[in-house]
Each structure stands twice: as structure tokens, then as C-alpha cells.
């Protein structure tokens, strides 16, 4: 199954973040159109991380479901839940942040303790592609100053579920 092989951390992370940014842009267009029609808009959150997983089909001969399992999958699911806490549509874990830094503007959000992990996890938000990011946005700066200071105490006693 050559189509399931990794292209390496940099390529895999770049493709994942690019997909998340395109989803963001599509959702912004959709919500703008729905707002014009007085329809309710919605938001979506995405957690991105990088690491080894196990891929397989689970089910019976009548119905097979492809799935991935592993520690990275569990951590990433918890990161997706944290998008609501931090008001960010995309959160990137430190394993994915490092190979993405040269292509995307990332901003540190917080250091969190994740349930089931002994080490804290650094979270980053994706501001945009390197060439198009606007780090000096006053709205973004104000939101970051006023963000909830959750889970950032050095003792890491609170955990993200």
C-alpha cells in the first residue's frame, strides 16, 4: 500500500496545515454567504499533530471502517477539543509545529497538560502562510492578551480531557 506511506514530517505536516487553511477559507466564504441569507453560521475546530499511528480496517465483512489508533491520535483529539477553549480553529502540537515553521506563521498559544500524558504539550495556532501572515493584527493581539490562562501553571495539575 504505497499510498499510505509518509512523505516525511515536513511534507506531511505541510499538506495537513495547507488542508486546514483551505478548510478555514472555504468555511469563511460559506459563512459569509449564509450570513447574507440570514442563515446560522458555524465554526469548526481542527487539531494537528505528527507521529506514528496504526492504520487498519475495523468491522465485519459486511461493513469495514478505516481507522487510526495510537497515542498521537488520542492527543490530537484532545487538541481538537481545546480549539473551543482557546477560540482557535486550528491548533498544532509541537511535533507538527517544528517541521512547519519555515512555511507557516505559527504562534504559541499555551502549554497544556493532556490527560494520560506526564509531559506538557505546547500548542500553536496557525496564523497563515509565511508570505501572507499579518502578525501585527490588532484584533489578534487583543484576543491573545485576553485569552483564558488555562492550564499554563507550572504544576500542570489541571488536565485537558
N, CA and C atoms as an extended XYZ file, in Angstrom:
483
Properties=species:S:1:pos:R:3:atomname:S:1:resname:S:1:resid:I:1 pbc="F F F"
N         0.833       -1.183        0.000 N   UNK     1
C         0.000        0.000        0.000 CA  UNK     1
C         0.875        1.243        0.000 C   UNK     1
N         1.489        1.575       -1.113 N   UNK     2
C         2.377        2.729       -1.192 CA  UNK     2
C         1.671        4.045       -0.911 C   UNK     2
N         0.381        4.125       -1.170 N   UNK     3
C        -0.323        5.386       -0.983 CA  UNK     3
C        -0.516        5.741        0.490 C   UNK     3
N        -0.168        4.861        1.408 N   UNK     4
C        -0.295        5.140        2.829 CA  UNK     4
C         1.040        5.502        3.471 C   UNK     4
N         2.091        5.526        2.698 N   UNK     5
C         3.399        5.834        3.245 CA  UNK     5
C         3.541        7.338        3.472 C   UNK     5
N         4.285        7.672        4.491 N   UNK     6
C         4.554        9.058        4.822 CA  UNK     6
C         5.522        9.670        3.819 C   UNK     6
N         5.323       10.928        3.556 N   UNK     7
C         6.261       11.674        2.722 CA  UNK     7
C         7.335       12.324        3.572 C   UNK     7
N         7.320       12.028        4.863 N   UNK     8
C         8.250       12.648        5.801 CA  UNK     8
C         7.527       13.742        6.580 C   UNK     8
N         8.059       14.070        7.715 N   UNK     9
C         7.401       15.026        8.610 CA  UNK     9
C         7.096       16.353        7.919 C   UNK     9
N         8.068       16.928        7.249 N   UNK    10
C         7.861       18.250        6.655 CA  UNK    10
C         6.743       18.231        5.613 C   UNK    10
N         6.777       17.262        4.717 N   UNK    11
C         5.762       17.187        3.668 CA  UNK    11
C         4.387       16.864        4.253 C   UNK    11
N         4.322       15.893        5.146 N   UNK    12
C         3.038       15.501        5.743 CA  UNK    12
C         2.401       16.659        6.512 C   UNK    12
N         3.213       17.345        7.318 N   UNK    13
C         2.692       18.462        8.116 CA  UNK    13
C         2.285       19.616        7.208 C   UNK    13
N         3.084       19.904        6.198 N   UNK    14
C         2.743       20.980        5.259 CA  UNK    14
C         1.404       20.704        4.588 C   UNK    14
N         1.206       19.487        4.123 N   UNK    15
C        -0.068       19.139        3.475 CA  UNK    15
C        -1.243       19.232        4.449 C   UNK    15
N        -1.035       18.786        5.688 N   UNK    16
C        -2.112       18.835        6.683 CA  UNK    16
C        -2.485       20.274        7.020 C   UNK    16
N        -1.496       21.125        7.233 N   UNK    17
C        -1.793       22.523        7.562 CA  UNK    17
C        -2.405       23.232        6.365 C   UNK    17
N        -1.914       22.947        5.189 N   UNK    18
C        -2.492       23.555        3.985 CA  UNK    18
C        -3.966       23.158        3.843 C   UNK    18
N        -4.279       21.895        4.105 N   UNK    19
C        -5.673       21.446        4.054 CA  UNK    19
C        -6.509       22.179        5.099 C   UNK    19
N        -5.960       22.367        6.302 N   UNK    20
C        -6.688       23.078        7.359 CA  UNK    20
C        -6.919       24.536        6.965 C   UNK    20
N        -5.939       25.174        6.345 N   UNK    21
C        -6.111       26.563        5.916 CA  UNK    21
C        -7.135       26.682        4.794 C   UNK    21
N        -7.130       25.736        3.876 N   UNK    22
C        -8.141       25.754        2.808 CA  UNK    22
C        -9.535       25.517        3.371 C   UNK    22
N        -9.638       24.650        4.371 N   UNK    23
C       -10.921       24.434        5.036 CA  UNK    23
C       -11.377       25.723        5.707 C   UNK    23
N       -10.446       26.417        6.363 N   UNK    24
C       -10.753       27.695        7.011 CA  UNK    24
C       -11.293       28.699        5.991 C   UNK    24
N       -10.595       28.832        4.860 N   UNK    25
C       -11.011       29.777        3.827 CA  UNK    25
C       -12.363       29.416        3.243 C   UNK    25
N       -12.600       28.140        2.988 N   UNK    26
C       -13.894       27.697        2.452 CA  UNK    26
C       -15.019       27.969        3.439 C   UNK    26
N       -14.763       27.704        4.705 N   UNK    27
C       -15.778       27.930        5.726 CA  UNK    27
C       -16.082       29.417        5.876 C   UNK    27
N       -15.068       30.266        5.753 N   UNK    28
C       -15.297       31.719        5.821 CA  UNK    28
C       -16.198       32.176        4.680 C   UNK    28
N       -15.944       31.649        3.470 N   UNK    29
C       -16.795       32.004        2.320 CA  UNK    29
C       -18.222       31.503        2.520 C   UNK    29
N       -18.350       30.264        2.987 N   UNK    30
C       -19.672       29.687        3.217 CA  UNK    30
C       -20.436       30.490        4.273 C   UNK    30
N       -19.769       30.799        5.387 N   UNK    31
C       -20.430       31.553        6.451 CA  UNK    31
C       -20.825       32.953        5.994 C   UNK    31
N       -20.002       33.599        5.162 N   UNK    32
C       -20.352       34.918        4.632 CA  UNK    32
C       -21.614       34.825        3.775 C   UNK    32
N       -21.685       33.801        2.953 N   UNK    33
C       -22.876       33.604        2.105 CA  UNK    33
C       -24.103       33.306        2.956 C   UNK    33
N       -23.963       32.445        3.938 N   UNK    34
C       -25.091       32.104        4.800 CA  UNK    34
C       -25.551       33.304        5.624 C   UNK    34
N       -24.603       34.130        6.041 N   UNK    35
C       -24.956       35.322        6.814 CA  UNK    35
C       -25.817       36.260        5.969 C   UNK    35
N       -25.467       36.414        4.684 N   UNK    36
C       -26.260       37.237        3.767 CA  UNK    36
C       -27.692       36.723        3.660 C   UNK    36
N       -27.863       35.419        3.750 N   UNK    37
C       -29.182       34.793        3.641 CA  UNK    37
C       -29.868       34.628        4.989 C   UNK    37
N       -29.293       35.227        6.023 N   UNK    38
C       -29.828       35.152        7.389 CA  UNK    38
C       -29.885       33.716        7.900 C   UNK    38
N       -28.942       32.931        7.478 N   UNK    39
C       -28.829       31.550        7.958 CA  UNK    39
C       -27.788       31.498        9.068 C   UNK    39
N       -27.904       30.515        9.908 N   UNK    40
C       -26.971       30.363       11.015 CA  UNK    40
C       -25.616       29.877       10.494 C   UNK    40
N       -24.549       30.499       10.978 N   UNK    41
C       -23.198       30.100       10.597 CA  UNK    41
C       -22.663       29.109       11.623 C   UNK    41
N       -21.550       28.512       11.305 N   UNK    42
C       -20.967       27.578       12.262 CA  UNK    42
C       -19.446       27.628       12.195 C   UNK    42
N       -18.824       27.059       13.210 N   UNK    43
C       -17.370       27.019       13.303 CA  UNK    43
C       -16.922       25.573       13.416 C   UNK    43
N       -15.694       25.336       13.013 N   UNK    44
C       -15.109       24.003       13.112 CA  UNK    44
C       -13.724       24.126       13.713 C   UNK    44
N       -13.337       23.135       14.507 N   UNK    45
C       -12.005       23.112       15.077 CA  UNK    45
C       -11.212       21.943       14.518 C   UNK    45
N        -9.889       22.133       14.454 N   UNK    46
C        -9.012       21.106       13.908 CA  UNK    46
C        -7.748       21.040       14.753 C   UNK    46
N        -7.407       19.850       15.222 N   UNK    47
C        -6.147       19.625       15.913 CA  UNK    47
C        -5.214       18.878       14.987 C   UNK    47
N        -3.962       19.343       14.900 N   UNK    48
C        -2.975       18.697       14.031 CA  UNK    48
C        -1.746       18.335       14.848 C   UNK    48
N        -1.296       17.107       14.674 N   UNK    49
C        -0.103       16.649       15.351 CA  UNK    49
C         0.618       15.696       14.423 C   UNK    49
N         1.773       15.224       14.821 N   UNK    50
C         2.545       14.335       13.961 CA  UNK    50
C         3.151       13.218       14.795 C   UNK    50
N         3.106       11.996       14.260 N   UNK    51
C         3.710       10.869       14.938 CA  UNK    51
C         3.241        9.561       14.320 C   UNK    51
N         3.666        8.479       14.917 N   UNK    52
C         3.323        7.150       14.418 CA  UNK    52
C         1.944        6.726       14.886 C   UNK    52
N         1.199        6.112       13.969 N   UNK    53
C        -0.127        5.577       14.266 CA  UNK    53
C        -0.245        4.193       13.644 C   UNK    53
N        -1.264        3.491       14.032 N   UNK    54
C        -1.585        2.207       13.415 CA  UNK    54
C        -2.849        2.406       12.600 C   UNK    54
N        -2.781        2.052       11.332 N   UNK    55
C        -3.921        2.173       10.431 CA  UNK    55
C        -4.478        0.788       10.162 C   UNK    55
N        -5.802        0.694       10.122 N   UNK    56
C        -6.404       -0.581        9.788 CA  UNK    56
C        -7.885       -0.451        9.524 C   UNK    56
N        -8.455       -1.513        9.025 N   UNK    57
C        -9.893       -1.587        8.811 CA  UNK    57
C       -10.503       -2.369        9.967 C   UNK    57
N       -11.528       -1.805       10.545 N   UNK    58
C       -12.215       -2.439       11.658 CA  UNK    58
C       -13.660       -2.678       11.239 C   UNK    58
N       -14.182       -3.809       11.602 N   UNK    59
C       -15.569       -4.113       11.275 CA  UNK    59
C       -15.722       -5.564       10.876 C   UNK    59
N       -16.725       -5.790       10.061 N   UNK    60
C       -17.014       -7.142        9.611 CA  UNK    60
C       -16.945       -7.185        8.090 C   UNK    60
N       -17.196       -8.342        7.531 N   UNK    61
C       -17.178       -8.488        6.074 CA  UNK    61
C       -18.261       -7.622        5.428 C   UNK    61
N       -19.305       -7.322        6.170 N   UNK    62
C       -20.421       -6.523        5.634 CA  UNK    62
C       -20.136       -5.033        5.662 C   UNK    62
N       -19.370       -4.614        6.662 N   UNK    63
C       -19.080       -3.179        6.762 CA  UNK    63
C       -17.705       -2.987        7.394 C   UNK    63
N       -16.808       -2.416        6.631 N   UNK    64
C       -15.460       -2.137        7.113 CA  UNK    64
C       -15.301       -0.624        7.276 C   UNK    64
N       -14.649       -0.223        8.355 N   UNK    65
C       -14.380        1.186        8.624 CA  UNK    65
C       -12.879        1.379        8.772 C   UNK    65
N       -12.276        2.232        7.942 N   UNK    66
C       -10.861        2.518        8.151 CA  UNK    66
C       -10.695        3.388        9.389 C   UNK    66
N        -9.651        3.155       10.158 N   UNK    67
C        -9.418        3.941       11.361 CA  UNK    67
C        -7.931        3.996       11.672 C   UNK    67
N        -7.560        4.930       12.517 N   UNK    68
C        -6.198        5.021       13.031 CA  UNK    68
C        -6.265        5.014       14.544 C   UNK    68
N        -5.289        4.389       15.156 N   UNK    69
C        -5.223        4.367       16.611 CA  UNK    69
C        -3.789        4.657       17.034 C   UNK    69
N        -3.653        5.128       18.255 N   UNK    70
C        -2.329        5.396       18.799 CA  UNK    70
C        -2.336        6.609       19.694 C   UNK    70
N        -1.251        6.791       20.402 N   UNK    71
C        -1.116        7.902       21.334 CA  UNK    71
C        -1.287        9.247       20.635 C   UNK    71
N        -0.718        9.398       19.442 N   UNK    72
C        -0.814       10.648       18.696 CA  UNK    72
C        -2.274       10.968       18.370 C   UNK    72
N        -3.050        9.951       18.045 N   UNK    73
C        -4.462       10.144       17.724 CA  UNK    73
C        -5.219       10.656       18.952 C   UNK    73
N        -4.949       10.067       20.107 N   UNK    74
C        -5.613       10.488       21.339 CA  UNK    74
C        -5.260       11.929       21.699 C   UNK    74
N        -3.995       12.268       21.617 N   UNK    75
C        -3.552       13.633       21.936 CA  UNK    75
C        -4.172       14.625       20.959 C   UNK    75
N        -4.202       14.279       19.686 N   UNK    76
C        -4.758       15.169       18.673 CA  UNK    76
C        -6.250       15.391       18.897 C   UNK    76
N        -6.972       14.370       19.305 N   UNK    77
C        -8.400       14.531       19.606 CA  UNK    77
C        -8.594       15.503       20.769 C   UNK    77
N        -7.739       15.437       21.756 N   UNK    78
C        -7.823       16.375       22.886 CA  UNK    78
C        -7.478       17.787       22.434 C   UNK    78
N        -6.535       17.899       21.512 N   UNK    79
C        -6.201       19.221       20.959 CA  UNK    79
C        -7.394       19.815       20.218 C   UNK    79
N        -8.091       18.986       19.478 N   UNK    80
C        -9.279       19.482       18.757 CA  UNK    80
C       -10.297       20.035       19.734 C   UNK    80
N       -10.490       19.366       20.862 N   UNK    81
C       -11.411       19.884       21.875 CA  UNK    81
C       -10.945       21.220       22.433 C   UNK    81
N        -9.649       21.429       22.510 N   UNK    82
C        -9.109       22.681       23.044 CA  UNK    82
C        -9.286       23.866       22.098 C   UNK    82
N        -9.615       23.614       20.835 N   UNK    83
C        -9.869       24.737       19.930 CA  UNK    83
C       -11.021       25.585       20.446 C   UNK    83
N       -11.980       24.966       21.098 N   UNK    84
C       -13.118       25.704       21.669 CA  UNK    84
C       -12.670       26.552       22.859 C   UNK    84
N       -11.789       26.006       23.678 N   UNK    85
C       -11.301       26.708       24.867 CA  UNK    85
C       -10.529       27.966       24.469 C   UNK    85
N        -9.690       27.838       23.455 N   UNK    86
C        -8.826       28.943       23.058 CA  UNK    86
C        -9.394       29.795       21.924 C   UNK    86
N       -10.540       29.437       21.412 N   UNK    87
C       -11.139       30.231       20.344 CA  UNK    87
C       -10.316       30.226       19.069 C   UNK    87
N        -9.670       29.120       18.785 N   UNK    88
C        -8.848       28.980       17.576 CA  UNK    88
C        -9.430       27.862       16.731 C   UNK    88
N        -9.402       28.025       15.434 N   UNK    89
C        -9.946       26.977       14.580 CA  UNK    89
C        -8.924       25.892       14.272 C   UNK    89
N        -7.637       26.189       14.421 N   UNK    90
C        -6.596       25.196       14.173 CA  UNK    90
C        -5.565       25.285       15.296 C   UNK    90
N        -5.319       24.166       15.952 N   UNK    91
C        -4.244       24.073       16.934 CA  UNK    91
C        -3.257       23.004       16.471 C   UNK    91
N        -1.980       23.321       16.576 N   UNK    92
C        -0.919       22.440       16.126 CA  UNK    92
C        -0.069       22.044       17.331 C   UNK    92
N         0.190       20.757       17.485 N   UNK    93
C         1.057       20.272       18.544 CA  UNK    93
C         2.517       20.495       18.192 C   UNK    93
N         3.370       20.399       19.206 N   UNK    94
C         4.782       20.706       18.999 CA  UNK    94
C         5.459       19.770       17.994 C   UNK    94
N         5.025       18.516       17.899 N   UNK    95
C         5.634       17.591       16.938 CA  UNK    95
C         5.361       18.012       15.504 C   UNK    95
N         4.242       18.680       15.265 N   UNK    96
C         3.917       19.168       13.929 CA  UNK    96
C         4.414       20.596       13.716 C   UNK    96
N         4.575       21.344       14.786 N   UNK    97
C         4.986       22.747       14.663 CA  UNK    97
C         6.408       22.877       14.120 C   UNK    97
N         7.301       22.052       14.626 N   UNK    98
C         8.707       22.197       14.240 CA  UNK    98
C         8.927       22.079       12.735 C   UNK    98
N         8.407       21.042       12.058 N   UNK    99
C         8.637       20.966       10.612 CA  UNK    99
C         7.843       21.994        9.803 C   UNK    99
N         6.911       22.711       10.434 N   UNK   100
C         6.058       23.656        9.709 CA  UNK   100
C         6.538       25.099        9.799 C   UNK   100
N         7.470       25.383       10.678 N   UNK   101
C         7.865       26.767       10.963 CA  UNK   101
C         8.364       27.549        9.752 C   UNK   101
N         9.012       26.901        8.815 N   UNK   102
C         9.545       27.647        7.681 CA  UNK   102
C         8.479       27.963        6.633 C   UNK   102
N         7.338       27.297        6.678 N   UNK   103
C         6.293       27.516        5.676 CA  UNK   103
C         5.086       28.291        6.200 C   UNK   103
N         4.877       28.250        7.523 N   UNK   104
C         3.680       28.847        8.106 CA  UNK   104
C         4.035       29.715        9.303 C   UNK   104
N         3.234       30.756        9.510 N   UNK   105
C         3.368       31.592       10.696 CA  UNK   105
C         2.618       30.900       11.822 C   UNK   105
N         3.347       30.505       12.843 N   UNK   106
C         2.754       29.845       13.998 CA  UNK   106
C         2.907       30.760       15.207 C   UNK   106
N         1.956       30.694       16.091 N   UNK   107
C         2.026       31.487       17.308 CA  UNK   107
C         1.773       30.585       18.507 C   UNK   107
N         2.646       30.668       19.488 N   UNK   108
C         2.488       29.890       20.711 CA  UNK   108
C         1.187       30.301       21.390 C   UNK   108
N         0.397       29.302       21.801 N   UNK   109
C        -0.879       29.561       22.473 CA  UNK   109
C        -0.763       29.271       23.956 C   UNK   109
N        -0.319       28.070       24.290 N   UNK   110
C        -0.233       27.698       25.697 CA  UNK   110
C         0.516       26.378       25.829 C   UNK   110
N         0.901       26.093       27.039 N   UNK   111
C         1.478       24.789       27.388 CA  UNK   111
C         0.421       24.099       28.239 C   UNK   111
N         0.004       22.913       27.808 N   UNK   112
C        -1.095       22.235       28.492 CA  UNK   112
C        -0.689       20.842       28.943 C   UNK   112
N        -1.350       20.398       29.975 N   UNK   113
C        -1.214       19.012       30.418 CA  UNK   113
C        -2.368       18.243       29.804 C   UNK   113
N        -2.058       17.193       29.115 N   UNK   114
C        -3.073       16.397       28.438 CA  UNK   114
C        -3.289       15.119       29.237 C   UNK   114
N        -4.552       14.764       29.406 N   UNK   115
C        -4.896       13.558       30.154 CA  UNK   115
C        -4.136       12.350       29.604 C   UNK   115
N        -3.540       11.602       30.521 N   UNK   116
C        -2.813       10.414       30.128 CA  UNK   116
C        -1.350       10.665       29.783 C   UNK   116
N        -0.892       11.905       29.822 N   UNK   117
C         0.491       12.237       29.496 CA  UNK   117
C         1.168       12.851       30.719 C   UNK   117
N         2.441       12.563       30.889 N   UNK   118
C         3.175       13.126       32.028 CA  UNK   118
C         3.873       14.434       31.658 C   UNK   118
N         4.176       14.626       30.381 N   UNK   119
C         4.852       15.835       29.933 CA  UNK   119
C         3.835       16.811       29.335 C   UNK   119
N         4.013       18.101       29.587 N   UNK   120
C         3.105       19.082       28.986 CA  UNK   120
C         3.309       19.163       27.477 C   UNK   120
N         2.313       19.676       26.797 N   UNK   121
C         2.328       19.807       25.344 CA  UNK   121
C         2.202       21.279       24.983 C   UNK   121
N         3.095       21.765       24.140 N   UNK   122
C         2.996       23.134       23.644 CA  UNK   122
C         2.038       23.164       22.467 C   UNK   122
N         1.117       24.127       22.501 N   UNK   123
C         0.140       24.305       21.428 CA  UNK   123
C         0.429       25.585       20.666 C   UNK   123
N         0.225       25.523       19.360 N   UNK   124
C         0.432       26.671       18.490 CA  UNK   124
C        -0.801       26.865       17.619 C   UNK   124
N        -1.062       28.115       17.252 N   UNK   125
C        -2.120       28.373       16.281 CA  UNK   125
C        -1.453       28.732       14.959 C   UNK   125
N        -2.186       28.505       13.888 N   UNK   126
C        -1.682       28.812       12.550 CA  UNK   126
C        -2.249       30.162       12.148 C   UNK   126
N        -1.367       31.146       11.990 N   UNK   127
C        -1.801       32.472       11.573 CA  UNK   127
C        -1.977       32.550       10.071 C   UNK   127
N        -1.220       31.764        9.350 N   UNK   128
C        -1.336       31.759        7.900 CA  UNK   128
C        -0.049       31.273        7.266 C   UNK   128
N        -0.033       31.370        5.958 N   UNK   129
C         1.167       31.001        5.214 CA  UNK   129
C         2.222       32.081        5.443 C   UNK   129
N         3.468       31.738        5.369 N   UNK   130
C         4.558       32.685        5.657 CA  UNK   130
C         4.410       33.982        4.862 C   UNK   130
N         4.156       33.900        3.592 N   UNK   131
C         4.112       35.093        2.755 CA  UNK   131
C         2.901       35.972        3.041 C   UNK   131
N         1.839       35.412        3.622 N   UNK   132
C         0.594       36.165        3.768 CA  UNK   132
C         0.211       36.462        5.205 C   UNK   132
N         1.018       36.086        6.162 N   UNK   133
C         0.636       36.275        7.568 CA  UNK   133
C         0.788       37.735        7.975 C   UNK   133
N        -0.108       38.177        8.821 N   UNK   134
C        -0.082       39.534        9.351 CA  UNK   134
C         0.009       39.443       10.861 C   UNK   134
N         1.231       39.417       11.372 N   UNK   135
C         1.435       39.236       12.806 CA  UNK   135
C         1.006       40.443       13.610 C   UNK   135
N         0.958       41.617       13.003 N   UNK   136
C         0.634       42.819       13.750 CA  UNK   136
C        -0.854       43.105       13.846 C   UNK   136
N        -1.690       42.157       13.528 N   UNK   137
C        -3.130       42.375       13.578 CA  UNK   137
C        -3.568       42.812       14.974 C   UNK   137
N        -4.174       44.008       15.117 N   UNK   138
C        -4.585       44.456       16.453 CA  UNK   138
C        -5.653       43.560       17.063 C   UNK   138
N        -6.537       43.015       16.247 N   UNK   139
C        -7.575       42.134       16.772 CA  UNK   139
C        -6.956       40.875       17.349 C   UNK   139
N        -6.014       40.283       16.632 N   UNK   140
C        -5.355       39.075       17.107 CA  UNK   140
C        -4.561       39.361       18.379 C   UNK   140
N        -3.823       40.463       18.399 N   UNK   141
C        -3.040       40.814       19.585 CA  UNK   141
C        -3.939       40.995       20.796 C   UNK   141
N        -5.079       41.666       20.638 N   UNK   142
C        -6.012       41.877       21.739 CA  UNK   142
C        -6.583       40.549       22.221 C   UNK   142
N        -6.952       39.659       21.300 N   UNK   143
C        -7.500       38.351       21.690 CA  UNK   143
C        -6.480       37.536       22.457 C   UNK   143
N        -5.207       37.624       22.047 N   UNK   144
C        -4.173       36.856       22.741 CA  UNK   144
C        -3.932       37.392       24.148 C   UNK   144
N        -3.957       38.698       24.309 N   UNK   145
C        -3.769       39.269       25.643 CA  UNK   145
C        -4.909       38.879       26.567 C   UNK   145
N        -6.122       38.758       26.024 N   UNK   146
C        -7.306       38.489       26.830 CA  UNK   146
C        -7.699       37.015       26.860 C   UNK   146
N        -6.874       36.148       26.282 N   UNK   147
C        -7.216       34.724       26.243 CA  UNK   147
C        -7.244       34.151       27.656 C   UNK   147
N        -8.012       33.103       27.859 N   UNK   148
C        -8.014       32.476       29.184 CA  UNK   148
C        -6.650       31.874       29.486 C   UNK   148
N        -6.191       32.027       30.677 N   UNK   149
C        -4.892       31.483       31.086 CA  UNK   149
C        -5.086       30.089       31.632 C   UNK   149
N        -5.592       29.215       30.847 N   UNK   150
C        -5.890       27.855       31.264 CA  UNK   150
C        -4.648       26.976       31.164 C   UNK   150
N        -4.486       26.143       32.135 N   UNK   151
C        -3.521       25.059       32.080 CA  UNK   151
C        -2.080       25.514       31.911 C   UNK   151
N        -1.780       26.766       32.224 N   UNK   152
C        -0.425       27.218       31.982 CA  UNK   152
C         0.388       27.358       33.264 C   UNK   152
N        -0.131       26.905       34.385 N   UNK   153
C         0.635       26.923       35.623 CA  UNK   153
C         1.740       25.874       35.548 C   UNK   153
N         2.881       26.146       36.167 N   UNK   154
C         3.990       25.194       36.080 CA  UNK   154
C         3.691       23.814       36.655 C   UNK   154
N         2.726       23.681       37.578 N   UNK   155
C         2.491       22.366       38.175 CA  UNK   155
C         1.631       21.458       37.295 C   UNK   155
N         0.961       21.992       36.304 N   UNK   156
C         0.189       21.217       35.335 CA  UNK   156
C        -0.805       20.270       35.991 C   UNK   156
N        -1.429       20.689       37.094 N   UNK   157
C        -2.391       19.813       37.763 CA  UNK   157
C        -3.700       19.689       37.009 C   UNK   157
N        -4.119       20.747       36.342 N   UNK   158
C        -5.349       20.662       35.545 CA  UNK   158
C        -5.025       19.973       34.232 C   UNK   158
N        -5.941       19.201       33.775 N   UNK   159
C        -5.698       18.434       32.553 CA  UNK   159
C        -6.808       18.692       31.537 C   UNK   159
N        -6.459       18.595       30.282 N   UNK   160
C        -7.431       18.701       29.198 CA  UNK   160
C        -8.020       17.328       28.972 C   UNK   160
N        -9.311       17.229       28.978 N   UNK   161
C        -9.971       15.925       28.753 CA  UNK   161
C       -10.393       15.774       27.320 C   UNK   161
